[in-house]
Amino acid sequence: MKQLPFILLWLLAVAIASPPLHAEEDFYRTPAQKGVKTSTDVLLVAMPVATLAGVLIDQDWQGLKQGAFTAVTTVGATYILKYAVREERPDHSNRHSFPSGHTSTTFATATFLQRRYGWKLGVPAYALASYVGWGRVFSKRHHWWDVVAGAAIGAGSALIYTRPFAQKHELELNACPSDGGCCISASLSF
């Protein structure tokens, strides 16, 4: 029953999560699009908060460290690409469409839960993350390729840091300083 705190906290977080933190744009949304957009905003906050609370309640300190590395990598990669690519959103509200931050965050959370705690938590988490991806396209906040890229960034970050993946495949990360910058290389054994 180790999964019970996660499930209860997810339900609680979704039930009491606040409305979106930003105002509606001038773009006209149907009532259905507004509802879906709001629900994806709620899940963006609820999934990671409920997961963090569950990790803390379970006192899984190794999982906390892995989740923190996953979160930093996911958010960092997402925002670097948002400001480098500057793709316009379908609703024309700004130029931060690629990749979807909502999708990268929820897929990072789902993959972390599945890798760390198994499929009993992974299946509902992936269902919610998939809904978020679909909802971002439906509500005209992202193109489908933004969502696919966000899912890949989030899931990939969690796969790198969340055990047992990194141990099983002998993951190595190396920083390589170069003229005017730095690169990071990764190697895996299969």
N, C-alpha and C positions, 0 to 999 in steps of 0.2 A: 503493500500500500504506500510505497514511497512516492507514487505519482499523485496521490490525493491532494497534497498541498498545492501542487502546480495546477491541477484541474480547478480546484476551488478558487485559487487566486486569479486564474484566467477569467472565470465567470464573474467574480467580484469586480475585477478591473474593467471588464467590458461594460458591466452594469453601471458603474459610477464614473467612468472616464468623461472628461470634459469635452465640450465641443471643440472644433478646430481652432487653432491659435491665430489664424489669419482670416481677414475679411474676404467675402466673395468678390470676384473680379467683375468687370462689366460684361463679360461673356455670358450670354443667356444659357442657363442650364434648366432642363426640365426638372420637375419635382423628383422624379426617379433618380436622375443624375446627381442632384443635390444630396439626396438621402444616401446614395452609394458613396459619394465623395466623403460625406461626414463619417460614415461607418469605417471607411479605410483610414481616415485620420484617427479615429478612436483606436483601431487595431494597431496602428503604428506605435502608439503609446502603451496600450494595454498588454500586448504580447511581451515586449522586453521587460516591462515593470513586473508583470506576474512571474516571469521566468526568474528574474533577479530575486524576487521575494522568496520563491520556492528554493532557489539555491542557498540563500541565506538561512532559511528555516531548516533545510536539510544539513546545514553546516558543511557543504561541499566546497572546501576552500580551493582545491585543485580545479574544480569546475568553474569557480568564480574567476580564477586567473585565466583559464582558457576562454571563458565568455568575454572577459575584458579585452583580451588580445583580438578576439573575433570582432568585437564591437568597434575598436579603434581602427582596425584594418578596413572594415566595411565602410564606416563613415568617412574615413580618410580617402579611400579609393573613389567612393561615390562623389564626394565634393571636389576632389581634384579634377575628375572627368566633367562634372557639371560646369566648372569654371573654365576648363580648357576647351571643351567642345562648343558650349553656348548654343545649343539647339533650341529653337523656339517651340514653346508648348502648343498643342493643338488649339487651346483656348486663347492663344496670343497674349497671355498674361505676363510672361517673362521669357528669358532665354536660358532656363535651367531645366530643360526637359530630360536630357540624356546624362546619366541613367536615372531610373526611378529610385529615389531614396526610400520611399515607402516599401517598395518591393525588395530592395537590397536588405533593409533592416528586418523585415518579416521573414525572409528566406534565411537570413543568418540565424535568426532566433529558432526557426523550425529545424534547420540542419543541426544546430547546437543541441537542441533537445533530443533529436533522433540519435545523434552520435553518442551523446553522453548518457541518456536515460532509456533509449530503446524506442521501438516502433509504437508502443502504447501511447507515448506522448508525441512521437513524430508524425503519425498519421493525422490527428486533428490539427497539429501545428501547420503541416503542409497544406491541409485543406484551407485553413484561414489565410495562409500566405498566398495561395493560388487565388483566393477570392480577392485579396488586396490587389494583386497584379491585374486581374480582370477588371476590378472596379476602377483602377486608375485609367485604364483605356476607355472604359464605358463612360466615365465622367469627364472625358476629354482633357485630362491632366497630362497624359502621356501617349506616345505612339507605342505600338506593340513591341518594337525593337528596344525601346527604353526599358520596358518591363523585363524583357528577356535578359538584357545586359545587367539590370539590377539583381535579378534572381541569380545569375551566374556569379556576380561579385559577392553577394551575401552567402550563398551556399559554398562557394569556393573558399571564402575566408574561414567559415566554420569548419570545413573539411581539413584545412591546413592546421588549425590550432586545436581542434577538439579530439582528444584521445578516444578511441584507440587508433585513429587513422595515421597520425604522425609517427607513432611508435612502430606500427606494423609496416609502414613503407619507408622507414628510415629517412624521414624528412630532414633536410639540411637547408637552412637559409643563410646566405652570405651577402654582406655588403661589399660592393666593389667601387671604391672611389675612382673617379675619372676626371678629366679636364672639364671644369665648369659644372660638375654635378656628381651624382652618385647613382649607382644602379643596385638592384637587389636581385640575386639569382637564387633559384630554388632547385633542389634535386630530390628525386624520389626513386626508390627501388621497388620494382614490381616483380 
